């Protein structure tokens, strides 16, 4: 059952009587709900996933791949996003299961729908229309990405969610936040807050021998004046599970505490990272070149993270941005190179190695609840 608890709003009494005094303990949290006042600790948003509430969560419909040339198509289908027994499932599938394998190579796919709810949401990177031809095949997988951009956004607060990561090679689950309005310009100037990201491979070791698959959770804040300038490396943290006890084995709690002075990350109640910008804010923290204009002049010390952000839950797959490094080793070799012009085809040709690891709902990102509290 969805529960939304709102603090009282103090208003003047009719016929000239004075308004009651404002309480001393007022939250710094602001939301898109005009006029609401909160006290620290108030529950201001909650979804317990008794149903898939499409008024709260808008499905993204696009092949854009998040700017990372990921391999999935995001769409609105209960095959890929559904609720069962109080848990949200975002589960991957093969495009060929719906359209046939030949369609990948010579089909034409349009995501323009017959209603606003089914219309393509992001045309960037050929996100709304693509044609398969030769080595340039269509997106080989399908999944879901849902967001509260039209229903709920907030500035400063505490987010807590309980989730189980997927097990399946080259899957990329994430729970994160983007600004409701790009007040400081296009990404990354207006910021991005990644509450959690993971990889679905059980055995995926980097060059240092660290398992960066299901045994690792990462958190990141992206910020910079414009692409490719991005200071994320100064606000990136990783949490490692015990050996053979990855985050896909069971549910864990994840969260952030975001205030006017900084942001902290948590896994199972334990702080795993803390970002506190210096006096010069994220401009000083990012150590950007002096001949570039600072886009955050006039903002708060937390700028660009001094604006309202909305929630996103998604399960991506692959991509060529380097989230899956080329020099990893594991149970099976990575079937594509990040520099390959035919990464979609290379990935598809490796299906016999990775697809058997996608075992039903074990390959789904599962979310028990997500809650936001005032601070």
Rosetta blueprint (number, residue, H / E / L):
1 X L
2 X L
3 X L
4 X L
5 X L
6 X L
7 X L
8 X L
9 X L
10 X L
11 X L
12 X L
13 X L
14 X L
15 X L
16 X L
17 X L
18 X L
19 X L
20 X L
21 X L
22 X L
23 X L
24 X L
25 X L
26 X L
27 X L
28 X L
29 X L
30 X E
31 X E
32 X L
33 X L
34 X L
35 X L
36 X L
37 X L
38 X L
39 X L
40 X L
41 X L
42 X L
43 X E
44 X E
45 X E
46 X E
47 X E
48 X L
49 X L
50 X L
51 X L
52 X L
53 X L
54 X L
55 X L
56 X L
57 X L
58 X E
59 X E
60 X L
61 X L
62 X E
63 X L
64 X L
65 X H
66 X H
67 X H
68 X L
69 X L
70 X L
71 X L
72 X E
73 X E
74 X E
75 X L
76 X L
77 X L
78 X L
79 X L
80 X L
81 X E
82 X E
83 X E
84 X E
85 X L
86 X L
87 X E
88 X E
89 X E
90 X E
91 X L
92 X L
93 X E
94 X E
95 X H
96 X H
97 X H
98 X H
99 X H
100 X L
101 X H
102 X H
103 X H
104 X H
105 X H
106 X H
107 X L
108 X E
109 X E
110 X E
111 X L
112 X L
113 X L
114 X L
115 X L
116 X H
117 X H
118 X H
119 X L
120 X L
121 X L
122 X L
123 X L
124 X L
125 X L
126 X L
127 X L
128 X L
129 X E
130 X E
131 X E
132 X L
133 X E
134 X L
135 X L
136 X E
137 X L
138 X L
139 X L
140 X L
141 X E
142 X E
143 X E
144 X L
145 X E
146 X E
147 X E
148 X L
149 X L
150 X L
151 X L
152 X L
153 X L
154 X E
155 X E
156 X L
157 X E
158 X E
159 X E
160 X E
161 X E
162 X E
163 X E
164 X E
165 X L
166 X L
167 X L
168 X L
169 X L
170 X L
171 X E
172 X E
173 X E
174 X E
175 X E
176 X E
177 X E
178 X E
179 X E
180 X L
181 X L
182 X L
183 X L
184 X L
185 X L
186 X L
187 X L
188 X L
189 X L
190 X L
191 X L
192 X E
193 X E
194 X E
195 X E
196 X E
197 X E
198 X L
199 X L
200 X L
201 X L
202 X L
203 X L
204 X E
205 X E
206 X L
207 X L
208 X L
209 X L
210 X L
211 X E
212 X L
213 X L
214 X L
215 X L
216 X E
217 X E
218 X E
219 X E
220 X E
221 X E
222 X E
223 X L
224 X L
225 X L
226 X L
227 X L
228 X L
229 X L
230 X L
231 X L
232 X H
233 X H
234 X H
235 X H
236 X E
237 X E
238 X E
239 X E
240 X E
241 X L
242 X L
243 X L
244 X L
245 X L
246 X L
247 X L
248 X L
249 X L
250 X L
251 X L
252 X E
253 X E
254 X E
255 X E
256 X E
257 X E
258 X E
259 X E
260 X L
261 X L
262 X E
263 X E
264 X E
265 X E
266 X E
267 X E
268 X L
269 X L
270 X E
271 X E
272 X E
273 X E
274 X E
275 X E
276 X L
277 X L
278 X L
279 X L
280 X L
281 X H
282 X H
283 X H
284 X H
285 X H
286 X H
287 X L
288 X L
289 X L
290 X L
291 X L
292 X L
293 X L
294 X L
295 X L
296 X L
297 X L
298 X L
299 X L
300 X L
301 X L
302 X L
303 X L
304 X L
305 X L
306 X L
307 X L
308 X L
309 X E
310 X E
311 X E
312 X E
313 X E
314 X E
315 X E
316 X E
317 X E
318 X L
319 X L
320 X L
321 X L
322 X L
323 X L
324 X L
325 X L
326 X L
327 X L
328 X L
329 X E
330 X E
331 X L
332 X L
333 X L
334 X L
335 X L
336 X L
337 X L
338 X L
339 X L
340 X L
341 X L
342 X L
343 X H
344 X H
345 X H
346 X H
347 X H
348 X H
349 X H
350 X L
351 X H
352 X H
353 X H
354 X H
355 X H
356 X H
357 X H
358 X L
359 X L
360 X H
361 X H
362 X H
363 X H
364 X L
365 X E
366 X E
367 X E
368 X E
369 X E
370 X E
371 X E
372 X E
373 X E
374 X L
375 X L
